Amino acid sequence: MSASKFVSGVGLIAIVCVWVSFLFTGEQQLPIEVANGLYFNPCCGKISIRDGFIAMADRRIRYVVEEDKVGAYVLPRQYIGVSNKRVVINSKAYPLKLRLDNPVTPHTIDLVDLSSGGYSYSFRRVNGS
């Protein structure tokens, strides 16, 4: 085997390894307690986020906190959004990223209303939570 073929083969293997690492590397996870707090929106009510669970009424949904190129977000295991000016959960829909305004100390979290074409509702963290 000639040296140029060897170098080409090594280069190809390196490119494939880099591509595979990008493909299988997930988003950067942040500490789960970053999002802890009680959040309120005057039209839609409140949601509680605490230590890996989002709680609304009698429902509790697990979540992770991650960060991508756009910023930090909470990713629940089920779809949580707004419809008809109330918070809804749909276990059959694809979960959406609930955007945080700050990855260190978030003051708001955004939920989307897909029925209105994607209007976003900001829920403000209640003082002391």
Buried (B, 14 or more C-beta within 10 A) or exposed (E): EEEEEEEEEEEEEEEEEEEEEEEEEEBEEBEBEBBBBBBBBEEBBBBBBBEBBBBBEEEEBEBBBBBEEEEBBBBBEBBBBBBEEEBBBEEEEEBBBBBBBEBEEBEBBBBBBBEEEEEEBEBBBEEEE
